[in-house]
């Protein structure tokens, strides 16, 4: 089953003194491009988080965020009272101001507030890890739902390509008759006697030159292979992209060989459908 690279997953963990929110967002990308944001105290676990996300999401531009909101009395930020008092003392020497205003200025100066870096509590981290896995499960589910929608779109467009190909196959005899008629008319307009055997040889040459039998067979096989790959367990966007390139080659060759306006109109419609498939494939994992 195909997955989209577009997805979103969120999980929230409420602890006694803090609320931890975990978010994952992803968009399409040629490879895994992971951006992780988290408080410095959890940076020691970043490599583990990256490996976990890479294992499940594989590819895409992924943003991982871990937010911490203090809900209790515990806080890692402390006012450095000694430094703040010294700042206020020095400020009084410069300006005679209100104590509250001096405090506002002092608290914004360097080292007025310090952040204590605590070691990670392993029990707490076990709970956080479960929530990270939960967020990953949600984004994978989101990707699968998007993938199911994309799959139906692909199947519909492949069906349209099959219908257009059948129309090409149906009108091909008329196209060949038209080629023969134009050549015969060209000879009759010259009003010269021609060698019938030579004429038949030239006619066969031009008909073979314009023949699209192989292209029709290969195109049908590529459409079958695309559908089979779409339904396979190992389906992926890159593989489907390669098949779509082969489909495009056969359509282009039919267009260049057709030399027949009604068939070229069908080729234009086929190219339009294929272009829409290629655009959507950019978002398939």
C-alpha positions as CSV (number, residue, x, y, z in Angstrom):
1,X,0.0,0.0,0.0
2,X,1.4,3.4,-1.0
3,X,1.8,6.2,1.5
4,X,1.8,9.9,1.0
5,X,4.8,11.9,2.3
6,X,2.4,14.5,3.6
7,X,1.4,13.9,7.2
8,X,0.8,15.2,10.7
9,X,0.9,13.5,14.1
10,X,0.6,14.9,17.6
11,X,0.7,13.5,21.1
12,X,0.5,15.2,24.5
13,X,1.9,13.9,27.8
14,X,0.8,15.4,31.1
15,X,3.3,15.0,33.9
16,X,2.9,16.3,37.5
17,X,4.9,19.5,36.9
18,X,5.0,19.8,33.1
19,X,3.1,19.2,29.9
20,X,5.0,17.8,27.0
21,X,3.7,18.1,23.4
22,X,5.2,16.2,20.6
23,X,4.5,17.1,16.9
24,X,5.5,15.6,13.6
25,X,4.9,17.2,10.3
26,X,6.1,15.9,6.9
27,X,6.1,17.1,3.3
28,X,7.5,15.5,0.1
29,X,11.3,15.3,-0.4
30,X,13.7,13.2,-2.4
31,X,15.3,11.9,0.8
32,X,14.8,12.1,4.5
33,X,15.3,15.7,5.6
34,X,14.7,15.8,9.3
35,X,14.6,19.0,11.4
36,X,14.4,18.4,15.2
37,X,13.5,21.1,17.8
38,X,13.6,20.3,21.5
39,X,14.8,21.8,24.8
40,X,18.6,21.4,25.4
41,X,18.1,18.9,28.3
42,X,16.7,16.4,25.8
43,X,19.5,16.8,23.2
44,X,21.2,13.7,24.4
45,X,18.3,11.7,23.1
46,X,18.2,13.4,19.6
47,X,20.2,10.7,17.8
48,X,17.8,8.0,19.1
49,X,14.8,10.1,18.1
50,X,16.2,10.6,14.6
51,X,16.8,6.8,14.1
52,X,13.3,6.0,15.3
53,X,11.7,8.6,12.9
54,X,13.9,7.5,10.0
55,X,12.9,3.8,10.5
56,X,9.2,4.6,10.3
57,X,8.9,7.6,7.9
58,X,11.8,6.7,5.5
59,X,11.5,9.7,3.3
60,X,10.2,13.3,3.3
61,X,10.9,16.7,4.8
62,X,10.1,16.1,8.4
63,X,9.8,18.6,11.3
64,X,9.9,17.1,14.8
65,X,9.1,19.3,17.8
66,X,9.1,18.5,21.5
67,X,7.6,21.4,23.5
68,X,7.7,21.6,27.3
69,X,5.2,23.7,29.3
70,X,5.8,24.0,33.0
71,X,2.5,23.6,34.8
72,X,3.8,23.2,38.4
73,X,6.3,24.9,40.7
74,X,9.3,23.2,39.2
75,X,11.3,25.4,36.8
76,X,14.8,25.2,35.4
77,X,15.1,29.0,35.2
78,X,16.5,30.8,38.2
79,X,17.1,34.5,38.9
80,X,20.7,35.2,39.8
81,X,20.0,37.5,42.7
82,X,23.7,38.5,43.3
83,X,24.1,39.5,39.7
84,X,20.8,41.4,39.5
85,X,21.6,43.3,42.8
86,X,25.0,44.3,41.3
87,X,23.4,45.5,38.1
88,X,20.9,47.6,40.0
89,X,23.7,49.1,42.1
90,X,25.6,50.1,39.0
91,X,22.5,51.4,37.3
92,X,21.8,53.7,40.3
93,X,25.3,55.2,39.7
94,X,24.3,56.1,36.2
95,X,20.7,57.1,36.6
96,X,18.4,58.0,39.5
97,X,15.4,55.9,38.6
98,X,12.4,54.0,40.1
99,X,13.5,50.7,41.7
100,X,10.9,48.8,39.6
101,X,12.2,50.3,36.4
102,X,15.8,49.6,37.4
103,X,14.8,45.9,38.1
104,X,13.2,45.6,34.7
105,X,16.4,46.8,33.1
106,X,18.7,44.6,35.2
107,X,16.7,41.4,34.6
108,X,17.3,41.8,30.8
109,X,21.1,42.0,31.2
110,X,23.4,39.0,30.6
111,X,23.5,36.3,33.3
112,X,20.5,37.8,35.2
113,X,18.6,34.6,34.6
114,X,20.3,31.2,34.6
115,X,19.0,27.9,33.3
116,X,19.9,24.9,35.3
117,X,20.4,21.9,33.0
118,X,19.0,18.8,34.8
119,X,19.9,15.3,33.8
120,X,17.2,13.4,32.0
121,X,15.0,11.3,34.3
122,X,14.9,7.8,32.7
123,X,11.5,7.0,34.0
124,X,10.2,10.3,32.6
125,X,12.0,9.6,29.3
126,X,10.3,6.2,29.0
127,X,6.9,8.0,29.1
128,X,8.1,10.5,26.6
129,X,9.4,7.7,24.3
130,X,5.9,6.1,24.3
131,X,4.4,9.5,23.3
132,X,6.9,9.9,20.5
133,X,5.9,6.4,19.2
134,X,2.3,7.4,19.4
135,X,2.9,10.6,17.4
136,X,4.8,8.5,14.8
137,X,1.8,6.1,14.6
138,X,-0.6,9.0,14.0
139,X,1.5,10.5,11.2
140,X,1.9,7.1,9.5
141,X,-1.9,6.6,9.7
142,X,-2.3,10.0,8.2
143,X,0.1,9.1,5.4
144,X,-1.7,5.9,4.7
145,X,-5.1,7.7,4.5
146,X,-3.5,10.2,2.0
147,X,-1.9,7.3,0.1
148,X,-5.3,5.5,-0.2
149,X,-6.7,8.7,-1.8
150,X,-3.7,9.0,-4.1
151,X,-4.1,5.3,-5.1
152,X,-7.7,5.8,-6.2
153,X,-6.6,8.9,-8.3
154,X,-3.9,6.8,-10.0
155,X,-6.2,4.0,-10.7
156,X,-8.7,6.4,-12.3
157,X,-6.1,8.0,-14.5
158,X,-4.6,4.6,-15.5
159,X,-8.1,3.6,-16.5
160,X,-8.4,6.7,-18.6
161,X,-5.1,5.9,-20.3
162,X,-6.3,2.4,-21.1
163,X,-9.4,3.8,-22.7
164,X,-7.4,6.3,-24.8
165,X,-5.1,3.5,-25.8
166,X,-8.0,1.4,-26.9
167,X,-9.2,4.3,-29.0
168,X,-5.8,4.5,-30.6
169,X,-5.9,0.8,-31.3
170,X,-9.4,1.1,-32.8
171,X,-8.5,3.9,-35.2
172,X,-5.1,2.6,-36.2
173,X,-6.3,0.6,-39.3
174,X,-8.0,3.8,-40.6
175,X,-4.7,5.7,-40.0
176,X,-2.8,3.1,-42.1
177,X,-5.4,3.2,-44.8
178,X,-5.0,7.0,-44.8
179,X,-1.2,6.7,-45.2
180,X,-1.7,4.3,-48.2
181,X,-4.3,6.6,-49.8
182,X,-2.0,9.6,-49.5
183,X,0.9,7.8,-51.1
184,X,-1.3,6.5,-53.9
185,X,-2.7,9.9,-54.5
186,X,0.8,11.4,-54.6
187,X,1.8,8.9,-57.3
188,X,-1.3,9.5,-59.4
189,X,-0.7,13.3,-59.2
190,X,2.7,12.8,-60.7
191,X,0.9,11.3,-63.8
192,X,3.9,9.0,-64.5
193,X,4.0,5.3,-64.9
194,X,5.6,3.7,-61.9
195,X,7.0,0.3,-61.2
196,X,4.2,-1.4,-59.2
197,X,6.6,-3.7,-57.4
198,X,8.8,-0.7,-56.4
199,X,5.8,1.2,-55.3
200,X,4.6,-1.7,-53.1
201,X,8.1,-1.9,-51.6
202,X,8.1,1.8,-50.8
203,X,4.6,1.6,-49.5
204,X,5.6,-1.3,-47.1
205,X,8.6,0.8,-46.0
206,X,6.5,3.8,-45.1
207,X,3.8,1.8,-43.4
208,X,6.5,0.0,-41.3
209,X,8.0,3.4,-40.5
210,X,4.6,4.6,-39.2
211,X,3.7,1.2,-37.5
212,X,3.0,1.6,-33.8
213,X,2.2,-2.1,-33.0
214,X,5.2,-2.5,-30.7
215,X,4.5,0.8,-28.9
216,X,0.9,-0.2,-28.3
217,X,1.9,-3.5,-26.8
218,X,4.6,-2.0,-24.6
219,X,2.3,0.8,-23.4
220,X,-0.3,-1.7,-22.4
221,X,2.3,-3.8,-20.6
222,X,3.6,-0.7,-18.7
223,X,0.1,0.2,-17.6
224,X,-0.4,-3.3,-16.3
225,X,2.9,-3.1,-14.5
226,X,2.0,0.3,-13.0
227,X,-1.2,-1.1,-11.6
228,X,0.5,-4.3,-10.3
229,X,3.2,-2.3,-8.6
230,X,0.6,0.1,-7.1
231,X,-1.1,-2.9,-5.4
232,X,2.0,-4.6,-4.3
233,X,3.3,-4.5,-0.7
234,X,6.6,-2.9,-1.7
235,X,5.0,-0.2,-3.7
236,X,7.0,3.1,-3.6
237,X,7.0,6.4,-5.4
238,X,10.4,6.0,-7.0
239,X,9.5,2.7,-8.6
240,X,6.2,4.1,-9.9
241,X,8.1,7.1,-11.2
242,X,10.4,4.9,-13.3
243,X,7.4,3.1,-14.7
244,X,5.7,6.4,-15.6
245,X,8.8,7.5,-17.5
246,X,8.5,4.3,-19.6
247,X,4.8,5.0,-20.2
248,X,5.8,8.5,-21.3
249,X,8.3,7.2,-23.8
250,X,5.8,5.0,-25.5
251,X,3.2,7.7,-25.7
252,X,5.7,10.1,-27.2
253,X,6.7,7.6,-29.8
254,X,3.1,6.9,-30.8
255,X,2.7,10.7,-31.2
256,X,5.7,11.1,-33.3
257,X,4.9,8.1,-35.6
258,X,1.1,8.6,-35.8
259,X,1.1,11.4,-38.5
260,X,-2.7,11.4,-38.1
261,X,-4.5,14.3,-36.5
262,X,-7.3,12.3,-34.7
263,X,-4.7,10.1,-33.1
264,X,-2.4,13.0,-32.1
265,X,-5.4,14.5,-30.2
266,X,-5.6,11.3,-28.2
267,X,-1.9,11.4,-27.6
268,X,-2.2,14.9,-26.2
269,X,-4.9,13.7,-23.8
270,X,-2.7,10.8,-22.7
271,X,0.2,13.1,-22.1
272,X,-2.1,15.3,-19.9
273,X,-3.2,12.4,-17.8
274,X,0.3,11.1,-17.4
275,X,1.6,14.6,-16.4
276,X,-1.0,14.6,-13.6
277,X,0.2,11.2,-12.4
278,X,3.8,12.3,-12.4
279,X,2.9,15.4,-10.3
280,X,1.1,13.2,-7.7
281,X,3.9,10.7,-7.6
282,X,6.2,13.4,-6.2
283,X,4.3,13.1,-3.0
284,X,4.3,9.3,-2.8
285,X,6.7,7.6,-0.3
